[in-house]
């Protein structure tokens, strides 16, 4: 029996580095990059909602339970592809769609399934943590 180090040496002495090839991306499955690639920009380029729901300050949801919901005033509607100049303050929420940029002041998104909207306010039935249901800038690809 040989030692691990010896076996590794034998294997590495027989391995040959293949020359780099330039191929189309669609033909690259199962291949390895010859060199590192670097992104020119972050993807996503901004903090965005990962779910349909309500952008909130997580601290506002701390006491929320299914029996004792928290009520927040809905101050804006934010579809994907749009921004709002409104800054989220304590006790407020913004209705937000998946992919929409997180409004200033918000640090979490409550999923629509954990809420019930009533006119200009929303009942929140569960507490969320900061960063919950948020895709952060550069999360997929970092510059």
CORMO-V12713 format. One record per backbone hydrogen bond with DSSP energy under -0.5 kcal/mol. NH is the residue of the N-H (numbers start at 1). CO is the residue of the C=O. If there is no record, write none. Layout:
nh: {NH & NH}
co: {CO & CO}
This chain:
nh: {7 & 8 & 9 & 10 & 11 & 12 & 13 & 14 & 14 & 15 & 23 & 27 & 28 & 31 & 39 & 43 & 48 & 49 & 50 & 51 & 53 & 54 & 55 & 56 & 58 & 60 & 61 & 62 & 64 & 65 & 70 & 72 & 73 & 74 & 75 & 75 & 76 & 78 & 82 & 88 & 88 & 92 & 93 & 94 & 95 & 96 & 97 & 99 & 100 & 101 & 102 & 106 & 107 & 108 & 109 & 110 & 111 & 112 & 114 & 115 & 116 & 118 & 121 & 122 & 123 & 124 & 124 & 125 & 125 & 127 & 131 & 132 & 134 & 135 & 136 & 138 & 139 & 140 & 141}
co: {3 & 4 & 5 & 6 & 7 & 8 & 9 & 10 & 11 & 11 & 21 & 24 & 25 & 28 & 142 & 141 & 135 & 100 & 133 & 133 & 96 & 110 & 94 & 108 & 56 & 57 & 58 & 59 & 61 & 68 & 124 & 122 & 91 & 120 & 73 & 93 & 93 & 95 & 79 & 86 & 104 & 89 & 73 & 55 & 76 & 53 & 78 & 49 & 97 & 82 & 47 & 103 & 56 & 56 & 132 & 54 & 109 & 52 & 111 & 112 & 123 & 121 & 118 & 72 & 116 & 70 & 122 & 114 & 123 & 64 & 107 & 129 & 131 & 48 & 134 & 44 & 136 & 43 & 43}
